[in-house]
Amino acid sequence: MRGVDDGVTGDAVRGAHAVRGAEAHRGDAHPGSVHPGEARRGGVPGRVTRTGPLAPSADSYDARESYDAPRGGPYGHGSYDPHDPYDLHVPYGPHVPYDVIVVGAGVVGTAIARELARHPLRIAVVEASDDVGEGTSKANTAILHTGFDAVPGSLEARLVQDGYRRLTAYAAACGIPVEPVGALLVAWDEDQLAALPGLLEKAKRNGYEEAALLDAAEVRAREPHLGPGALGALDVPGESIICPWTTPLAYVTQAVRAGVDLHLNCRVEAVEAVGQGRSAGSAVGAGSAESAGGTGRAGSAGGAGSAGGTGRAGGTGGAGSAGSEGGAVSAGGTGSAGSAASAGSAASAGSAGDTPGAAPPPAGDLHTLTTTRGPLRTRYLVNAAGLHADTVDRMLGHETFTVTPRRGQLIVFDKLARDLVRHILLPVPTALGKGVLVAPTVYGNVLLGPTAEDLDDKQATESTAEGLHRLREQGARILPALLDEEVTTVYAGLRAATEDDDYRIHARRGQRYVTVGGIRSTGLTASLAIAAHVTELLADCGLDLGGPPRDLPPVAMPNLGERFPRPYQRADLIAADPEYGTVVCHCERVTRGEIRDALTGTVPPVSVDGLRRRTRARGGRCQGFYCGPEVRRLLEDRGRPEGR
Ligand SMILES: Cc1cc2nc3c(=O)[nH]c(=O)nc-3n(C[C@H](O)[C@H](O)[C@H](O)COP(=O)(O)OP(=O)(O)OC[C@H]3O[C@@H](n4cnc5c(N)ncnc54)[C@H](O)[C@@H]3O)c2cc1C
């Protein structure tokens, strides 16, 4: 039985005790409620760790013994029942390697972990920062896209459309706030007006039939505060706004409760990868890679691994080429051995395939990840490292794409601006991108942005005077009255742009490795579809999923949406628990009960920013000026009311 003495040190947080928190203020659950499945699963939830070593030393474990172990049996979970939807029992113990490790706990990595958790597998997510959703996933425009404007036939188009359907249903089931406000693509000149019928056609080619053209009078009737000069619009009623913070939190909550381990503050610095008869490339500056037939060392602490021809391939041709590594992607069969460049072109054709006939590595071979918290071992590896997906890819010996951070700055206007806009107001897209929009948020604010600036610094999330000035100029045309409203805050996010216009999702069967790169401006929407796609790719790579996916016990997330009842408005909740009647953050009307729930949840925050993303506390017009000290005190006291 997994328990507190399972060899993990540090602040391991186990989920079973924490069901109460997140579900406490939902109508469909009550404080202390535990789903029947949770109860049956006993102490099986995964671990959430932020400090301490992760695994015993490499010398002390026997990979083959661990891998060959039958499910259940000697590892203490009893027999596995494939017909029980809540029986997710998998072998467990400090010497058992993971079946799959997912690198990155953004919205994409957590979605993948959740999908994999539907199978009897031993899974971990490793994340460099101290929380989930700390990368690009926390700073976007929060639109649930229909995919009406995607490039027809692209992988992104398919996954965005599928993801839209999946996330719409998932959000409704979990209580993630979504508002189907619809979007208007507004034409401001004759050229843009002339482009609208083509966009309507494109929407149809993408399978979206609900779009329609509006004339100038109809546009004005729909959006009375629009600036002068709007000539017409394309109406896309399905476009919606969603809470981007609750989404990855819901995924990871379900995943951890289903047994997935979440290791935070755990940056992957190098990978000693399994490979098909070769080592997985060489670290730059480290000479040639060793070419032992099974496991080879790849990558470097700096992530500067290169496939640039110095690796000595163990019997396969095309030494060091990305195309030859472990049967890399084949795009229409062209990803043959040769130069990294040829592999790049193969990959850019968008295939997520494999070199036909590539044999999987021996079953006992394991990837060894060197992390900032010690080594971890896994049979399969998924790279969902967002802006750093290219760096992790190089650790496995591949040099097929480079992530260029494309900064998007945004301005958040006060809630008093909310009545100025009814839809998401999109520009007609140009070759330079989707352009600047005005959109309401589920928290009751209004967004203006984003910019699109290609940079070379993956940390450059600061706002600039020039960027904000340009946004205000464009906003003045779209919705002039908006600029008279007060600004609550500004922020910026970095899109993981690559040389390609499509996602870079590649499976490498010979390495039991899947890259999930280039998830630029639609990853929130597509996350659940990406997860299903990656699971299929892993199965193609030989992962035994143990049967069809089962439904996970449901999760009920706290409502952060302004259009749905919040705890301070619910007499029933306040009567049952007065903490829901004690407002701590007055701008956002966040109660002490909600803060307590977040701090005792399955994946609790450790920073005021993490707490804000779970509750909205300190997110309002005073930005924590008034409630800041009390919020911090509650954070430090883990939500305990004063004097208790
Ligand atoms: C301005 C802007 C607006 C956007 N608007 C929308 C929108 O309206 N709708 C929509 O659907 N999408 C939108 N997007 C896109 C969406 O936000 C992204 O596609 C999505 O967040 C990407 O998620 P991710 O999990 O791939 O990356 P991330 O959220 O960046 O997660 C990757 C994680 O990997 C971790 N990591 C990296 N390297 C390592 C390592 N070596 N070891 C361990 N961990 C590592 C990082 O710390 C990070 O937490 C927008 C993006 C931006 C920037």
PDBQT file of the ligand as one rigid body, heavy atoms in Angstrom, charges set to zero:
ROOT
HETATM    1  C1  LIG A 701      -0.284  35.756 -25.582  1.00  0.00    +0.000 C 
HETATM    2  C2  LIG A 701      -0.837  34.366 -25.742  1.00  0.00    +0.000 A 
HETATM    3  C3  LIG A 701      -2.188  34.186 -25.995  1.00  0.00    +0.000 A 
HETATM    4  C4  LIG A 701      -2.707  32.915 -26.149  1.00  0.00    +0.000 A 
HETATM    5  N1  LIG A 701      -4.055  32.754 -26.287  1.00  0.00    +0.000 NA
HETATM    6  C5  LIG A 701      -4.585  31.497 -26.345  1.00  0.00    +0.000 A 
HETATM    7  C6  LIG A 701      -5.990  31.338 -26.411  1.00  0.00    +0.000 A 
HETATM    8  O1  LIG A 701      -6.742  32.310 -26.380  1.00  0.00    +0.000 OA
HETATM    9  N2  LIG A 701      -6.484  30.077 -26.508  1.00  0.00    +0.000 N 
HETATM   10  C7  LIG A 701      -5.662  28.984 -26.544  1.00  0.00    +0.000 A 
HETATM   11  O2  LIG A 701      -6.158  27.874 -26.675  1.00  0.00    +0.000 OA
HETATM   12  N3  LIG A 701      -4.320  29.119 -26.442  1.00  0.00    +0.000 NA
HETATM   13  C8  LIG A 701      -3.774  30.347 -26.327  1.00  0.00    +0.000 A 
HETATM   14  N4  LIG A 701      -2.420  30.512 -26.219  1.00  0.00    +0.000 N 
HETATM   15  C9  LIG A 701      -1.567  29.339 -26.281  1.00  0.00    +0.000 C 
HETATM   16  C10 LIG A 701      -1.507  28.556 -24.999  1.00  0.00    +0.000 C 
HETATM   17  O3  LIG A 701      -1.373  29.409 -23.888  1.00  0.00    +0.000 OA
HETATM   18  C11 LIG A 701      -0.313  27.619 -25.110  1.00  0.00    +0.000 C 
HETATM   19  O4  LIG A 701      -0.401  26.887 -26.318  1.00  0.00    +0.000 OA
HETATM   20  C12 LIG A 701      -0.265  26.636 -23.947  1.00  0.00    +0.000 C 
HETATM   21  O5  LIG A 701      -0.304  27.315 -22.721  1.00  0.00    +0.000 OA
HETATM   22  C13 LIG A 701       1.007  25.818 -24.048  1.00  0.00    +0.000 C 
HETATM   23  O6  LIG A 701       1.018  24.934 -22.959  1.00  0.00    +0.000 OA
HETATM   24  P1  LIG A 701       2.268  24.005 -22.693  1.00  0.00    +0.000 P 
HETATM   25  O7  LIG A 701       1.879  23.097 -21.609  1.00  0.00    +0.000 OA
HETATM   26  O8  LIG A 701       2.722  23.429 -23.995  1.00  0.00    +0.000 OA
HETATM   27  O9  LIG A 701       3.431  25.001 -22.275  1.00  0.00    +0.000 OA
HETATM   28  P2  LIG A 701       3.743  25.666 -20.859  1.00  0.00    +0.000 P 
HETATM   29  O10 LIG A 701       2.540  26.155 -20.195  1.00  0.00    +0.000 OA
HETATM   30  O11 LIG A 701       4.816  26.670 -21.095  1.00  0.00    +0.000 OA
HETATM   31  O12 LIG A 701       4.299  24.455 -19.999  1.00  0.00    +0.000 OA
HETATM   32  C14 LIG A 701       5.556  23.892 -20.217  1.00  0.00    +0.000 C 
HETATM   33  C15 LIG A 701       6.147  23.586 -18.873  1.00  0.00    +0.000 C 
HETATM   34  O13 LIG A 701       7.338  22.848 -19.057  1.00  0.00    +0.000 OA
HETATM   35  C16 LIG A 701       8.215  23.205 -18.017  1.00  0.00    +0.000 C 
HETATM   36  N5  LIG A 701       9.577  22.852 -18.423  1.00  0.00    +0.000 N 
HETATM   37  C17 LIG A 701      10.306  23.370 -19.433  1.00  0.00    +0.000 A 
HETATM   38  N6  LIG A 701      11.511  22.791 -19.491  1.00  0.00    +0.000 NA
HETATM   39  C18 LIG A 701      11.550  21.874 -18.495  1.00  0.00    +0.000 A 
HETATM   40  C19 LIG A 701      12.536  20.960 -18.049  1.00  0.00    +0.000 A 
HETATM   41  N7  LIG A 701      13.730  20.863 -18.634  1.00  0.00    +0.000 N 
HETATM   42  N8  LIG A 701      12.244  20.180 -16.985  1.00  0.00    +0.000 NA
HETATM   43  C20 LIG A 701      11.038  20.253 -16.375  1.00  0.00    +0.000 A 
HETATM   44  N9  LIG A 701      10.072  21.111 -16.763  1.00  0.00    +0.000 NA
HETATM   45  C21 LIG A 701      10.315  21.904 -17.818  1.00  0.00    +0.000 A 
HETATM   46  C22 LIG A 701       8.010  24.692 -17.866  1.00  0.00    +0.000 C 
HETATM   47  O14 LIG A 701       8.431  25.152 -16.594  1.00  0.00    +0.000 OA
HETATM   48  C23 LIG A 701       6.515  24.834 -18.084  1.00  0.00    +0.000 C 
HETATM   49  O15 LIG A 701       5.788  24.865 -16.887  1.00  0.00    +0.000 OA
HETATM   50  C24 LIG A 701      -1.859  31.788 -26.071  1.00  0.00    +0.000 A 
HETATM   51  C25 LIG A 701      -0.500  31.972 -25.814  1.00  0.00    +0.000 A 
HETATM   52  C26 LIG A 701       0.003  33.236 -25.619  1.00  0.00    +0.000 A 
HETATM   53  C27 LIG A 701       1.442  33.421 -25.282  1.00  0.00    +0.000 C 
ENDROOT
TORSDOF 0
